[in-house]
Amino acid sequence: MTFEPEKLGRSRSDLAEALRTQRRGAGRTQTWLARRCNMSQTKVSNIESGRLAPSLVDVELILEALGTDEASAAGILSLAATAATEWQDDWSSRRRGLDKKQNELARMEAASTVFRFFLLSMVTGLLATPEYVRASIADVPGDQSKTIAKKLERQRVLHDSSKMFTFLLTEQAVRWPLLPPAGMAVQLDRLASVSRIPQVRLGVIPLSGHIPERPLNTFTVYDRRLATVETGTGALIFRDRKNVAAYLHDFDVYERYAVFGEECRELLSEWSMAFTRQRG
């Protein structure tokens, strides 16, 4: 599927129209289709009006029930995959205000229970010191005090015992010198401290030995229903189960190379001391 961000916003209405057209062409009612697909009539109605974005499983069930031909089904499934993907570009986020983005992330965190973070190049806000947070948005013009405050406020979710977090950080993410040496030493000590929170598993992937993998992006998986993937200019949000499953698989692969617990904290302490010696 060719990635065209401008199409993502229109795809849900296009999908709704395509499914509605298929049903009417087959001479079936919404009630009949709902029974065949084990859905409520309200759900079918909401899908056909564009108020509800169906999963690919929903679309597959509908097309099978309607006896849609293979070529038409392929086109509609492609449209469904696009409808399940959202693009958030950095420029728009900055124009709206990065504090609004923090509100969105807080809502996603409140609605989720199991979190998996793969951090390729830097530390995420949930794990960051105030100084690191400030440095991470230093290139954004204007007063960022509200954004910084909200980033730090979001860290309270780590102490919610009803949730479970796994953070995988590459050695590069941990040691990238976003701050002067003294600040980096404090940041690494913060990581070691967070790793002791009962509902947090924090692992580091050392850049040693043989790692026959090619990670390209930082990503986060929320439960098993949504994945966000960061790029240089924005973020993709995937709700399609196949895409989410692909990132869950990648996370499992990278997790095999990570060290946790005391072994992880020993590495963090060693790297923190290296920054401390630089300061001296």
C-alpha positions in Angstrom: 0.0 0.0 0.0 1.4 3.4 -1.0 1.6 5.8 1.9 -0.3 9.0 1.1 -1.0 11.0 4.3 -3.6 13.2 2.7 -5.8 10.2 2.1 -5.9 8.9 5.6 -8.5 11.4 6.7 -10.9 10.6 3.9 -10.6 6.8 4.0 -13.2 6.1 6.7 -16.0 7.8 4.7 -14.8 6.1 1.5 -14.9 2.8 3.3 -18.3 3.4 4.7 -19.6 4.2 1.2 -18.0 1.2 -0.3 -19.5 -1.2 2.2 -22.9 0.4 2.0 -22.8 0.1 -1.8 -21.8 -3.6 -1.6 -24.7 -4.4 0.8 -27.3 -2.6 -1.4 -25.9 -4.2 -4.5 -26.4 -7.6 -2.9 -30.0 -6.7 -2.1 -29.5 -7.2 1.7 -30.7 -5.2 4.7 -28.6 -4.0 7.6 -30.5 -6.4 9.9 -29.8 -9.4 7.7 -26.1 -8.5 7.5 -25.9 -8.0 11.3 -27.3 -11.5 11.9 -24.9 -13.1 9.4 -21.8 -11.3 10.9 -22.9 -11.7 14.5 -23.0 -8.0 15.0 -25.6 -5.6 16.2 -27.7 -3.7 13.6 -26.4 -0.5 15.3 -22.8 -1.5 14.7 -23.5 -2.1 11.0 -25.3 1.2 10.8 -22.4 3.1 12.4 -19.9 1.4 10.1 -22.0 2.4 7.0 -22.4 6.0 8.2 -18.7 6.4 8.9 -19.2 6.9 12.7 -17.3 3.7 13.5 -14.1 2.5 11.9 -14.4 -1.3 11.5 -11.5 -3.7 12.1 -10.2 -5.7 9.2 -11.9 -8.7 10.7 -15.2 -6.8 10.6 -14.7 -5.9 7.0 -13.7 -9.5 6.0 -16.8 -10.8 7.7 -19.1 -8.3 5.9 -17.5 -9.0 2.4 -17.7 -12.8 2.9 -21.4 -12.5 4.0 -22.2 -10.4 0.9 -20.3 -12.7 -1.5 -18.2 -9.8 -2.8 -16.0 -10.8 -5.7 -12.2 -11.1 -5.1 -11.1 -8.0 -7.0 -13.6 -5.7 -5.2 -12.9 -7.3 -1.8 -9.1 -6.6 -2.3 -9.8 -2.9 -3.0 -12.1 -2.6 0.0 -9.7 -4.3 2.3 -6.9 -2.0 1.2 -9.2 0.9 2.0 -9.9 -0.6 5.4 -6.2 -0.8 6.2 -5.8 2.9 5.3 -8.8 3.8 7.5 -7.1 2.0 10.4 -4.0 4.2 10.0 -3.6 7.8 11.2 -0.8 10.3 10.5 0.1 13.0 13.0 2.7 15.3 11.5 5.0 17.3 13.8 4.2 20.6 12.2 0.5 20.3 13.0 1.2 19.1 16.5 3.4 22.1 17.1 0.9 24.5 15.6 -1.8 23.2 18.0 0.6 23.2 20.9 2.6 20.3 22.2 0.7 20.4 25.5 -2.4 19.2 23.5 -0.3 16.3 22.4 0.4 15.5 26.0 -3.3 15.4 26.8 -3.8 12.9 23.9 -1.0 10.7 25.2 -2.5 10.9 28.8 -5.9 9.7 27.5 -4.2 6.8 25.6 -2.4 5.8 28.8 -5.5 6.0 30.9 -7.4 3.7 28.5 -4.6 1.1 28.3 -3.2 -1.5 30.7 -0.2 -3.1 29.1 2.5 -0.9 27.5 5.5 -1.8 25.4 8.0 0.9 24.5 10.9 0.3 22.1 13.2 3.3 22.3 15.8 3.4 19.5 17.4 6.8 19.8 16.5 8.7 23.0 14.7 8.4 26.4 10.9 8.8 26.3 9.2 11.5 28.5 7.8 8.9 31.0 11.4 8.1 32.0 13.0 11.6 31.6 14.3 14.0 34.2 12.9 17.6 34.0 16.2 18.7 32.4 16.1 16.0 29.8 12.4 16.9 29.0 13.4 20.5 28.6 16.3 19.7 26.3 14.1 17.3 24.2 11.9 20.2 23.0 14.5 23.0 23.1 14.1 23.5 19.3 10.4 24.3 19.7 9.8 28.1 19.7 7.8 29.8 22.4 7.1 29.1 26.1 7.0 25.3 26.6 6.5 25.4 30.4 3.0 23.8 30.1 4.3 21.0 27.9 7.1 20.3 30.3 4.8 20.2 33.3 2.3 17.9 31.5 5.1 15.5 30.4 6.3 15.3 34.0 2.7 14.9 35.3 2.2 11.9 33.0 5.0 10.1 34.8 2.6 9.4 37.7 1.0 6.6 35.5 4.1 4.5 36.2 2.9 4.1 39.8 -0.5 2.8 38.8 -0.5 -0.8 40.0 -3.3 -1.8 37.6 -0.9 -1.2 34.6 2.3 -3.0 33.3 5.1 -1.3 31.5 8.0 -2.8 29.5 10.6 -0.3 28.2 13.4 -1.5 25.9 16.1 1.1 25.3 19.1 0.6 23.0 22.4 1.6 24.5 22.4 4.5 22.0 19.1 5.8 23.4 20.5 5.7 26.9 23.9 7.2 26.2 23.0 9.8 23.5 24.4 13.0 25.1 21.4 15.2 24.8 22.5 16.9 28.0 26.0 17.9 29.4 27.7 15.0 31.3 26.3 16.0 34.7 22.8 16.0 33.4 23.2 12.7 31.6 24.5 11.1 34.8 21.4 12.1 36.6 19.2 10.9 33.7 20.8 7.4 33.9 20.3 7.3 37.6 16.7 8.1 37.0 16.4 5.1 34.7 17.9 2.8 37.4 15.4 4.2 39.9 12.4 3.7 37.6 13.5 0.1 36.9 12.7 -0.7 40.6 9.0 0.2 40.3 7.1 -3.1 40.6 5.0 -2.6 37.5 7.9 -1.5 35.3 10.3 -3.8 33.4 13.1 -1.7 32.1 15.7 -3.3 29.8 18.7 -2.1 27.9 20.0 -3.6 24.7 23.8 -3.3 24.8 25.6 -2.6 21.5 27.9 -5.6 21.8 28.0 -9.1 20.5 25.9 -9.9 17.5 22.4 -8.4 16.9 21.2 -9.5 13.5 18.2 -7.1 13.5 17.6 -3.8 11.8 15.3 -1.6 14.0 14.3 1.6 12.1 11.9 3.4 14.4 10.9 4.1 18.0 7.5 2.6 18.6 4.9 1.9 21.4 2.2 -0.7 21.6 -0.8 -0.1 23.7 -2.3 -3.4 24.9 -2.8 -5.4 21.7 -5.0 -2.9 19.9 -2.9 0.1 18.9 0.7 0.9 17.9 2.3 4.3 17.4 5.5 4.6 15.3 7.6 7.7 15.3 9.4 9.0 12.2 11.5 12.1 11.7 8.5 14.2 10.8 5.6 12.8 12.8 3.9 9.6 14.0 1.8 6.9 12.4 -1.0 5.3 14.5 -2.0 1.8 13.5 -5.2 0.2 14.7 -5.3 -2.7 12.2 -4.7 -5.9 14.1 -2.1 -7.2 11.5 0.1 -4.1 11.8 -0.2 -4.1 15.6 0.7 -7.8 15.6 3.8 -7.1 13.5 5.1 -4.6 16.1 4.3 -6.9 18.9 6.4 -9.5 17.1 9.3 -7.0 16.6 9.1 -6.1 20.3 9.4 -9.8 21.3 12.4 -10.1 19.0 14.2 -7.1 20.4 13.4 -8.1 24.0 15.6 -11.2 23.6 18.7 -9.0 23.3 17.9 -6.8 26.4 19.2 -7.2 29.9 17.0 -6.5 32.9 17.1 -6.2 36.7 20.5 -6.0 38.4 22.4 -6.6 35.2 20.7 -3.6 33.6 21.3 -1.4 36.6 25.0 -2.3 36.6 25.3 -1.2 33.0 23.4 2.1 33.8 25.7 2.7 36.8 28.8 2.1 34.7 27.6 4.5 32.0 26.5 7.1 34.6 30.0 6.9 36.1 31.5 7.5 32.6 29.5 10.7 32.3 30.6 11.7 35.9 34.2 11.3 34.9 33.7 13.4 31.8 32.3 16.2 34.1 35.5 16.0 36.2 
